[in-house]
Amino acid sequence: MSELLKVENLVVAYGDLEVLHDINIRVDKGEIVAVLGSNGAGKTTLLQAISGLLPLRRGRVIFDTRELTRIPAHELPSLGMAHVPQGRGIFTTLTVMENLTIGAWNPRGKKERERHLNQVFDLFPRLKDRTGQMAATLSGGEQQMLAIGRALMQNPLLLMLDEPSLGLAPILVEAVFATVEKIIAQGPSILLVEQNIFYAIDLASRCYLLENGRINLEGTRAEFAENPRIKEAYLGM
């Protein structure tokens, strides 16, 4: 597989405080990669830095052979990068359809908007039944579906998901991760940030463990699942 995203020696700081230290990760085309770790490890900060929402103190982000350092965050969706933030970030005062339509604002999304909309409705039939409903009135699980669906309307090459299971009931967590697996068949690669390590390891082809702002472990799904440290500290085994 060819490389889609490469993060090299990335350092991010808030003032004088470094919060990410020399991060190196990659995502290949057609791959699901998980960045795992506990709350406060720096996972959300990492995605925000990749998305151009936080300045880099040092390092590079290369996406589809282009270095993103000097490209504004609002231009990244047109290049094929979609970011579903923690907390979903939907427009609660707009309807489901209006939220999805906003997702198709860039040239990549506009090109085949109806096809992308049908793909979203195939993945999330509930959204099709609620197109005229205000987003604020959706359940937590439905709002997460809407956030992912809006990102897919951008026709992304890379879909970045920040804690998609956060705040959801266990049965909805299973549904969300099952849907993420189906999304790969539609084409985009996925970079998944998640503290629910059990589900994430089962889904990803490769994993990184982020602790205290550093990548302390990387490997395949099987290597993570069998690692004694991961079993004891994160899987409760």
TORTORTOR-733612 format. One record per residue: x, z, y of N, C-alpha, C in turn. Coordinates in Angstrom, 3 decimals, padded with zeros to 6 digits. Example, Ala and Ser with C-alpha at 12.3 -4.5 7.8 and 13.67 -1.06 7.14 Angstrom:
TORTORTOR-733612
013.190;007.800;-005.690;012.300;007.800;-004.500;013.200;007.800;-003.300
012.850;007.080;-002.250;013.670;007.140;-001.060;012.900;007.870;000.030
//
This chain:
TORTORTOR-733612
000.839;000.000;-001.198;000.000;000.000;000.000;000.876;000.000;001.251
000.403;-000.685;002.293;001.167;-000.723;003.534;000.753;000.425;004.446
001.657;000.777;005.322;001.478;001.943;006.184;000.546;001.620;007.348
-000.410;002.508;007.621;-001.331;002.339;008.742;-000.985;003.290;009.883
-000.770;004.568;009.563;-000.445;005.582;010.569;000.856;006.272;010.191
001.725;006.430;011.163;002.969;007.163;010.949;003.204;008.094;012.123
003.368;009.372;011.841;003.674;010.382;012.851;005.103;010.838;012.613
005.940;010.705;013.633;007.369;010.986;013.489;007.809;012.100;014.434
008.328;013.180;013.862;008.965;014.265;014.629;008.107;014.735;015.802
006.815;014.864;015.565;005.877;015.193;016.629;005.968;016.671;017.006
006.103;016.908;018.308;006.129;018.267;018.861;005.079;018.341;019.956
004.233;019.357;019.907;003.202;019.588;020.918;003.338;021.017;021.421
003.185;021.186;022.727;003.320;022.517;023.319;002.200;022.755;024.324
001.798;024.011;024.433;000.925;024.460;025.511;001.804;025.242;026.473
002.184;024.618;027.574;003.145;025.253;028.466;004.493;025.354;027.784
005.029;026.571;027.732;006.324;026.783;027.081;006.188;027.086;025.595
004.964;027.196;025.108;004.741;027.589;023.712;004.572;026.363;022.827
005.525;026.118;021.939;005.395;025.037;020.974;004.420;025.438;019.878
003.445;024.574;019.615;002.447;024.883;018.582;002.552;023.960;017.374
003.154;022.784;017.550;003.452;021.895;016.431;004.940;021.560;016.484
005.600;021.667;015.322;007.052;021.559;015.287;007.480;020.426;014.344
007.968;019.335;014.900;008.559;018.242;014.116;007.669;017.813;012.939
006.462;017.415;013.264;005.500;016.986;012.249;005.783;015.544;011.828
005.862;015.321;010.530;006.025;013.977;009.979;004.968;013.767;008.894
004.048;012.849;009.138;003.035;012.503;008.134;002.796;010.997;008.182
002.143;010.476;007.144;001.771;009.062;007.145;000.446;008.889;006.397
-000.249;007.827;006.745;-001.465;007.425;006.036;-001.333;005.937;005.745
-001.459;005.563;004.482;-001.403;004.155;004.101;-002.799;003.543;004.158
-002.855;002.231;004.195;-004.137;001.542;004.216;-004.904;001.808;002.920
-006.188;002.133;003.062;-007.031;002.407;001.911;-006.821;003.769;001.288
-006.235;004.694;002.018;-005.854;005.996;001.456;-006.623;007.124;002.136
-006.919;008.175;001.364;-007.428;009.432;001.925;-006.294;010.445;001.888
-005.901;010.919;003.060;-004.848;011.926;003.173;-005.454;013.181;003.792
-005.156;014.333;003.217;-005.681;015.597;003.718;-004.558;016.431;004.325
-004.824;016.988;005.501;-003.951;018.000;006.102;-004.668;019.325;005.945
-004.085;020.192;005.141;-004.725;021.436;004.754;-004.054;022.625;005.440
-004.777;023.713;005.512;-004.216;024.917;006.097;-005.308;025.837;006.573
-004.943;027.057;006.848;-005.912;028.059;007.283;-006.275;027.854;008.745
-007.259;028.596;009.208;-007.678;028.544;010.599;-006.520;028.955;011.507
-006.272;028.163;012.547;-005.193;028.481;013.479;-003.848;027.907;013.102
-003.806;027.094;012.045;-002.523;026.541;011.595;-002.031;025.405;012.494
-002.946;024.798;013.271;-002.566;023.697;014.137;-003.176;022.367;013.739
-004.137;022.396;012.838;-004.702;021.149;012.303;-005.461;020.362;013.381
-006.321;021.048;014.132;-007.080;020.380;015.190;-006.149;019.855;016.273
-005.145;020.634;016.622;-004.157;020.196;017.616;-003.467;018.913;017.167
-003.165;018.814;015.880;-002.520;017.616;015.348;-003.397;016.386;015.555
-004.681;016.481;015.214;-005.564;015.332;015.394;-005.731;014.977;016.865
-005.808;015.988;017.716;-005.936;015.722;019.148;-004.693;015.027;019.697
-003.526;015.389;019.179;-002.293;014.735;019.613;-002.252;013.288;019.144
-002.652;013.043;017.896;-002.682;011.666;017.379;-003.657;010.815;018.184
-004.772;011.416;018.600;-005.806;010.696;019.346;-005.494;010.527;020.827
-004.369;011.046;021.271;-004.005;010.923;022.674;-004.690;011.910;023.589
-005.355;012.917;023.016;-006.053;013.916;023.821;-005.130;015.032;024.286
-003.962;015.134;023.680;-002.940;016.097;024.095;-001.623;015.355;024.271
-000.850;015.709;025.292;000.450;015.055;025.483;001.463;015.529;024.444
002.389;014.646;024.099;003.460;014.986;023.172;004.673;015.470;023.958
005.269;016.544;023.496;006.551;016.938;024.075;007.666;016.059;023.525
007.499;015.696;022.268;008.510;014.847;021.625;007.865;014.164;020.424
008.449;013.045;019.993;007.984;012.367;018.796;007.206;011.099;019.087
006.756;010.459;018.015;006.036;009.182;018.137;004.831;009.150;017.209
003.799;008.436;017.638;002.648;008.111;016.796;002.564;006.594;016.733
002.683;006.048;015.524;002.632;004.606;015.336;001.392;004.275;014.512
000.548;003.408;015.065;-000.709;003.058;014.404;-000.805;001.547;014.277
-000.894;001.067;013.044;-001.011;-000.359;012.780;000.108;-001.131;013.491
001.313;-000.601;013.373;002.585;-001.132;013.918;002.743;-000.938;015.423
001.774;-000.354;016.111;001.875;-000.151;017.560;002.168;001.305;017.867
003.113;001.546;018.761;003.367;002.912;019.211;002.320;003.285;020.257
001.726;004.468;020.081;000.588;004.862;020.905;000.968;005.739;022.092
002.229;006.061;022.238;002.645;007.066;023.214;002.101;006.785;024.606
002.097;005.533;025.032;001.694;005.200;026.396;000.300;004.562;026.465
-000.437;004.603;025.376;-001.774;004.014;025.358;-002.807;005.113;025.608
-003.684;004.965;026.609;-004.684;005.998;026.905;-005.630;006.237;025.732
-006.116;007.455;025.625;-006.979;007.840;024.506;-008.224;006.960;024.418
-008.784;006.559;025.573;-010.041;005.799;025.539;-009.859;004.382;025.009
-008.620;003.919;024.894;-008.375;002.579;024.361;-008.169;002.582;022.834
-007.971;003.744;022.244;-007.653;003.800;020.815;-008.798;003.342;019.913
-010.075;003.614;020.236;-011.139;003.090;019.380;-011.112;001.565;019.262
-010.727;000.872;020.333;-010.670;-000.586;020.278;-009.552;-001.078;019.367
-008.557;-000.199;019.117;-007.471;-000.553;018.207;-007.821;-000.241;016.755
-008.906;000.531;016.558;-009.341;000.826;015.192;-009.209;002.275;014.780
-009.075;003.201;015.741;-008.957;004.625;015.423;-010.220;005.354;015.863
-010.836;006.080;014.932;-012.039;006.861;015.236;-011.798;008.314;014.878
-012.223;009.218;015.764;-011.968;010.652;015.610;-013.304;011.393;015.656
-013.647;012.073;014.559;-014.826;012.946;014.525;-014.330;014.364;014.754
-014.559;014.928;015.947;-013.954;016.219;016.286;-014.635;017.389;015.587
-013.924;018.491;015.563;-014.534;019.734;015.082;-015.688;020.092;016.010
-016.815;020.482;015.428;-017.987;020.774;016.251;-018.859;019.554;016.499
-018.465;018.403;015.914;-019.263;017.164;015.863;-019.245;016.348;017.142
-019.458;016.968;018.314;-019.341;016.233;019.567;-020.397;015.173;019.792
-021.582;015.343;019.208;-022.652;014.368;019.432;-023.305;014.626;020.790
-024.066;013.649;021.259;-024.806;013.792;022.518;-026.189;014.347;022.188
-026.362;015.639;022.396;-027.577;016.322;021.931;-028.816;015.927;022.717
-028.653;015.408;023.944;-029.817;015.039;024.756;-030.220;013.576;024.537
-029.537;012.898;023.592;-029.887;011.516;023.254;-030.458;011.469;021.846
-031.140;010.377;021.532;-031.706;010.222;020.198;-030.618;009.847;019.196
-030.995;009.875;017.926;-030.077;009.465;016.862;-029.621;008.025;017.089
-030.555;007.116;017.370;-030.197;005.716;017.574;-029.317;005.534;018.794
-029.601;006.274;019.848;-028.766;006.158;021.053;-027.344;006.620;020.778
-027.183;007.683;020.007;-025.848;008.138;019.622;-025.107;007.071;018.818
-025.804;006.465;017.860;-025.170;005.440;017.035;-024.816;004.208;017.864
-025.686;003.841;018.792;-025.430;002.679;019.642;-024.193;002.902;020.504
-024.021;004.110;021.015;-022.836;004.432;021.818;-021.572;004.231;020.993
-021.663;004.525;019.686;-020.497;004.351;018.830;-020.033;002.912;018.741
-020.920;001.967;019.029;-020.576;000.540;018.906;-020.225;-000.080;020.255
-019.758;000.734;021.198;-019.520;000.220;022.553;-018.301;-000.682;022.653
-017.309;-000.484;021.771;-016.069;-001.255;021.914;-016.183;-002.611;021.207
-015.273;-003.547;021.510;-015.368;-004.885;020.917;-015.386;-004.894;019.392
-014.661;-003.978;018.746;-014.663;-003.918;017.280;-016.059;-003.581;016.760
-016.718;-002.631;017.428;-018.040;-002.210;016.984;-019.133;-003.203;017.313
-019.035;-003.829;018.500;-020.079;-004.756;018.938;-020.144;-006.005;018.066
-019.014;-006.395;017.512;-018.905;-007.674;016.824;-019.935;-007.827;015.699
-020.094;-006.769;014.886;-021.058;-006.830;013.780;-021.889;-005.546;013.766
-022.482;-005.273;014.892;-023.182;-004.005;015.086;-024.285;-003.777;014.053
-025.093;-004.788;013.786;-026.215;-004.606;012.861;-025.718;-004.324;011.441
-024.651;-004.984;011.040;-024.108;-004.736;009.699;-023.583;-003.308;009.593
-022.887;-002.850;010.628;-022.374;-001.484;010.612;-023.512;-000.470;010.608
-024.578;-000.774;011.350;-025.727;000.131;011.389;-026.366;000.232;010.007
-026.508;-000.885;009.326;-027.065;-000.856;007.976;-026.183;-000.080;007.011
-024.854;-000.191;007.178;-023.933;000.578;006.335;-024.102;002.075;006.567
-024.273;002.450;007.840;-024.475;003.872;008.164;-025.774;004.370;007.538
-026.830;003.587;007.629;-028.121;003.999;007.065;-028.068;004.038;005.531
-027.259;003.177;004.931;-027.083;003.245;003.475;-026.390;004.540;003.070
-025.412;004.958;003.876;-024.697;006.207;003.591;-025.556;007.430;003.902
-026.324;007.339;004.990;-027.099;008.485;005.479;-028.562;008.084;005.676
-029.342;007.984;004.599;-030.753;007.596;004.733;-031.550;008.508;005.663
-031.144;009.768;005.746;-031.866;010.687;006.638;-031.820;010.216;008.083
-030.699;009.644;008.489;-030.589;009.178;009.872;-031.553;008.025;010.148
-031.759;007.178;009.161;-032.684;006.056;009.329;-034.095;006.566;009.564
-034.435;007.687;008.938;-035.770;008.270;009.097;-035.922;009.027;010.414
-034.825;009.216;011.142;-034.856;010.043;012.351;-034.306;009.305;013.576
-034.371;007.990;013.572;-033.736;007.218;014.651;-034.239;007.600;016.045
-035.525;007.958;016.181;-036.072;008.303;017.479;-036.028;009.783;017.797
-035.464;010.574;016.903;-035.432;012.028;017.075;-034.250;012.435;017.948
-034.444;013.453;018.787;-033.360;013.949;019.623;-032.296;014.600;018.736
-031.047;014.327;019.035;-029.949;014.835;018.209;-029.906;016.358;018.176
-030.347;016.994;019.243;-030.331;018.459;019.305;-031.243;019.086;018.267
-032.263;018.356;017.809;-033.234;018.918;016.872;-032.830;018.721;015.412
-031.707;018.038;015.167;-031.251;017.832;013.795;-030.648;019.119;013.229
-030.661;019.233;011.912;-029.979;020.342;011.254;-028.471;020.161;011.387
-027.707;021.201;011.051;-026.255;021.111;011.128;-025.693;019.995;010.267
-026.237;019.861;009.051;-025.776;018.806;008.160;-026.104;017.424;008.701
-027.296;017.277;009.279;-027.689;015.985;009.843;-026.851;015.631;011.064
-026.495;016.646;011.858;-025.628;016.394;013.012;-024.245;015.933;012.565
-023.752;016.502;011.460;-022.464;016.046;010.942;-022.567;014.604;010.454
-023.665;014.278;009.784;-023.899;012.894;009.367;-023.895;011.962;010.578
-024.540;012.383;011.659;-024.627;011.560;012.863;-023.247;011.366;013.481
-022.447;012.425;013.515;-021.103;012.326;014.088;-020.246;011.335;013.296
-020.331;011.408;011.970;-019.562;010.479;011.132;-020.121;009.065;011.272
-021.451;008.948;011.292;-022.077;007.639;011.440;-021.708;006.980;012.756
-021.697;007.748;013.834;-021.316;007.189;015.144;-019.883;006.668;015.112
-018.980;007.409;014.454;-017.589;006.962;014.335;-017.495;005.675;013.517
-018.295;005.569;012.458;-018.266;004.361;011.630;-018.800;003.143;012.372
-019.655;003.369;013.370;-020.149;002.255;014.182;-019.021;001.588;014.973
-017.898;002.276;015.118;-016.741;001.702;015.820;-015.978;000.701;014.949
-016.351;000.608;013.663;-015.647;-000.263;012.720;-014.169;000.116;012.648
-013.862;001.371;012.307;-012.471;001.835;012.385;-011.614;001.384;011.209
-010.321;001.266;011.476;-009.322;001.139;010.419;-008.972;002.517;009.880
-008.979;003.524;010.762;-008.663;004.904;010.401;-009.757;005.812;010.919
-010.330;006.608;010.021;-011.336;007.604;010.377;-010.701;008.985;010.237
-010.636;009.716;011.338;-010.054;011.064;011.332;-011.184;012.090;011.407
-011.242;012.965;010.417;-012.306;013.955;010.306;-011.734;015.356;010.467
-012.229;016.079;011.458;-011.742;017.432;011.734;-012.759;018.452;011.228
-012.435;019.080;010.115;-013.258;020.147;009.519;-014.722;019.718;009.334
-014.988;018.655;008.593;-016.381;018.202;008.427;-017.272;019.201;007.697
-016.692;020.152;006.957;-017.510;021.118;006.214;-017.815;022.379;007.013
-017.254;022.492;008.215;-017.360;023.732;008.989;-018.811;024.071;009.304
-019.236;025.273;008.923;-020.559;025.771;009.261;-021.688;025.235;008.405
-021.360;024.489;007.343;-022.409;023.911;006.507;-022.640;024.742;005.251
-023.876;024.723;004.762;-024.192;025.373;003.493;-023.468;024.659;002.358
-023.158;025.370;001.274;-022.392;024.758;000.175;-022.963;023.449;-000.345
-024.281;023.342;-000.460;-024.869;022.108;-000.990;-024.635;020.938;-000.029
-024.609;021.220;001.284;-024.350;020.170;002.265;-022.871;019.804;002.296
-022.013;020.776;002.036;-020.575;020.497;001.956;-020.314;019.478;000.857
-020.932;019.682;-000.298;-020.781;018.736;-001.411;-021.269;017.352;-001.011
-022.379;017.285;-000.290;-022.930;015.994;000.120;-022.010;015.288;001.101
-021.435;016.044;002.029;-020.537;015.440;003.021;-019.297;014.868;002.343
-018.695;015.622;001.431;-017.487;015.138;000.778;-017.784;013.962;-000.159
-018.953;013.964;-000.774;-019.334;012.817;-001.601;-019.471;011.564;-000.744
-019.975;011.728;000.472;-020.113;010.591;001.385;-018.760;010.101;001.863
-017.856;011.025;002.148;-016.506;010.638;002.581;-015.848;009.760;001.522
-016.064;010.102;000.271;-015.497;009.301;-000.819;-016.086;007.886;-000.815
-017.370;007.765;-000.508;-018.012;006.450;-000.465;-017.504;005.605;000.707
-017.123;006.273;001.794;-016.691;005.553;002.994;-015.458;004.710;002.717
-014.573;005.217;001.852;-013.354;004.483;001.535;-013.684;003.083;000.997
-014.770;002.979;000.242;-015.149;001.674;-000.318;-015.531;000.676;000.771
-015.860;001.171;001.973;-016.221;000.289;003.077;-015.000;-000.220;003.837
-013.821;000.344;003.548;-012.627;-000.216;004.168;-011.688;000.732;004.882
-012.190;001.707;005.686;-011.249;002.496;006.479;-010.436;003.488;005.656
-009.237;003.773;006.149;-008.465;004.894;005.625;-009.007;006.169;006.267
-008.712;007.300;005.652;-009.237;008.572;006.164;-008.112;009.595;006.264
-008.029;010.243;007.423;-007.172;011.409;007.609;-008.094;012.603;007.772
-008.087;013.471;006.795;-009.010;014.598;006.717;-008.280;015.895;007.017
-008.763;016.616;008.019;-008.261;017.954;008.331;-009.297;018.940;007.829
-008.870;019.902;007.010;-009.860;020.733;006.329;-009.239;022.044;005.870
-009.995;023.147;006.036;-009.540;024.419;005.487;-010.216;024.743;004.158
-011.225;023.943;003.795;-011.843;024.079;002.483;-010.974;023.308;001.487
-009.905;023.946;001.056;-008.852;023.251;000.314;-009.338;022.762;-001.049
-010.226;023.498;-001.687;-010.712;023.112;-003.011;-011.305;021.709;-002.988
-012.212;021.454;-002.044;-012.848;020.143;-001.953;-011.862;019.075;-001.490
-011.027;019.416;-000.512;-010.128;018.424;000.073;-009.106;017.914;-000.943
-008.543;018.814;-001.741;-007.569;018.395;-002.754;-008.222;017.459;-003.763
-009.454;017.764;-004.130;-010.157;016.937;-005.106;-010.408;015.528;-004.577
-010.515;015.398;-003.262;-010.864;014.121;-002.641;-009.640;013.274;-002.291
-008.577;013.916;-001.817;-007.433;013.194;-001.251;-006.509;012.630;-002.327
-005.823;011.549;-001.972;-004.780;011.024;-002.853;-003.453;011.724;-002.598
-003.214;012.102;-001.327;-002.023;012.880;-000.971;-002.414;013.980;000.003
-001.609;015.048;000.026;-001.920;016.196;000.870;-000.669;016.689;001.598
-000.926;017.291;002.754;000.099;018.021;003.506;-000.436;019.434;003.764
000.442;020.414;003.683;000.073;021.794;004.007;000.696;022.157;005.347
-000.163;022.465;006.316;000.278;022.839;007.655;000.124;024.339;007.823
001.226;025.007;008.103;001.228;026.464;008.301;002.053;026.788;009.534
001.437;027.538;010.457;002.131;027.955;011.676;002.787;026.776;012.395
002.081;025.665;012.423;002.553;024.510;013.167;003.616;023.683;012.486
003.870;023.940;011.212;004.889;023.192;010.479;004.317;022.668;009.160
004.775;021.477;008.753;004.440;020.959;007.429;005.375;021.632;006.426
004.799;022.496;005.598;005.610;023.257;004.640;005.546;022.708;003.223
004.640;021.766;002.989;004.515;021.212;001.642;003.807;019.869;001.743
004.230;018.911;000.946;003.529;017.638;000.839;003.623;017.136;-000.585
002.629;016.385;-000.993;002.638;015.874;-002.355;001.330;015.210;-002.720
001.231;014.792;-003.951;000.021;014.152;-004.444;-001.062;015.185;-004.714
-002.259;014.702;-004.975;-003.372;015.574;-005.330;-003.003;016.457;-006.528
-002.419;015.859;-007.567;-002.081;016.605;-008.780;-001.021;017.661;-008.486
-000.040;017.329;-007.662;001.021;018.286;-007.337;000.468;019.481;-006.579
-000.480;019.241;-005.667;-001.084;020.351;-004.936;-001.959;021.202;-005.855
-002.738;020.545;-006.704;-003.653;021.276;-007.580;-002.914;022.179;-008.555
-001.695;021.793;-008.937;-000.935;022.565;-009.919;000.114;023.466;-009.279
000.272;023.414;-007.977;001.291;024.229;-007.310;000.907;025.709;-007.345
001.756;026.594;-007.888;001.408;028.016;-008.007;001.091;028.670;-006.666
001.813;028.282;-005.631;001.579;028.875;-004.316;000.209;028.493;-003.770
-000.164;027.233;-003.944;-001.486;026.777;-003.480;-002.573;027.474;-004.297
-002.368;027.566;-005.592;-003.371;028.220;-006.445;-003.609;029.659;-006.016
-002.541;030.370;-005.733;-002.670;031.801;-005.440;-003.172;032.042;-004.019
-002.589;031.349;-003.047;-002.885;031.653;-001.651;-004.154;030.997;-001.149
-004.517;029.811;-001.683;-005.615;029.059;-001.113;-006.776;028.819;-002.072
-006.511;028.785;-003.369;-007.579;028.525;-004.328;-008.073;029.781;-005.024
-007.415;030.906;-004.752;-007.844;032.170;-005.340;-007.682;032.236;-006.836
-006.633;031.572;-007.362;-006.433;031.526;-008.805;-005.173;032.319;-009.168
//
